[in-house]
Amino acid sequence: MSRLAAWAFLGDVKLFYHINHAWRRNCLDTIMPWITELGGPVFTILSCAVFYLAGRGMLAEAAVHAIFALAFSHAVAYIVKLLFTRPRPYLVLPGCYTLTGPLKDHSFPSGHTTAAFSLAVSYAMYFPLLTLPLLFLAAATGISRIYMGVHYPSDVATGAVLGGGTALLMVLI
């Protein structure tokens, strides 16, 4: 099993370096910090509050669904971060580009990606025509976290599954 884990980690690091190095552009250095905020607490909570307070009918209902998915997914991501104390890539990988200051929590899973996917999937269930743009923005949020040097691709993939899965789970509750 350790050979499989080593192979997976090497693939994770290789993909990380590809996004973190090969995609490096001045325009992306400017855009990615803005995109990453789509999964940040200010945008996610504020957007749910605005959609709930200003919306009527299905938009307000979707906002309630989204805020519950966001809260539950955040709680699960927090617990997972406590269990898996994986250091962030910029702390351990040589030559890593980073566009952010030091972060205090662990890398696994990506909380920004978890939040972005919990909102994207929640709103997509109510507004199916927006599914592709919502998922594109959520995926861009995850990629921005790799580009900025703060998460591995597996952190982002796990965050996407956790956030999207939580939003789907909220339908059953």
C-alpha positions, 0 to 999 in steps of 0.5 A, a space after each residue: 500500500 505504501 507504493 500506491 500512496 507514494 505513487 499517488 503523492 508523486 502524481 499529486 506533486 507533479 500536477 501541483 507543480 504543473 499548475 503552480 509553475 507552467 500556468 504562471 502568467 502575470 494576468 493570472 497572478 492578478 486574477 487568481 486572488 480574486 477567483 479564490 475569494 469565491 470560496 472565501 467566507 466573506 463571499 460565500 456567507 454574504 452571497 447566501 445572505 443577500 440571496 435570502 434577504 433580497 430573493 423571493 420564492 425559489 432564490 430564497 429557498 436555494 439560499 437557505 439550502 446553500 447556507 446549510 450545505 455551507 455550514 455542514 461542509 465547513 464543519 466536516 472540513 474542519 474536522 478532517 483538517 484536524 485529523 489529517 495534518 498535512 502541511 501546505 505545499 508552499 511550506 514543504 515544496 521547493 520553488 513553490 510560487 505563492 500569492 498569499 501570506 502564511 496560513 495557520 490551518 492545514 492543507 487537506 481538504 481545501 476549505 475554499 473549494 469545499 465552500 465553492 462546491 457546496 454553493 455551486 451544487 446547491 444553486 445548480 439544483 434550483 437553477 439547472 440552467 446555471 449548472 455549468 457556469 456554477 461548476 466552472 466557477 467552483 472548479 476555478 476556485 479550486 484551481 486558484 488554490 493550487 495556482 496560489 501554492 496553498 493546496 495540492 490537487 488532492 486537497 481540491 478534489 476532496 474539497 469538491 467532493 465534500 462540498 458537492 456531496 454535502 449539498 446533495 445530502 441536504 436534499 435528503 434531510 
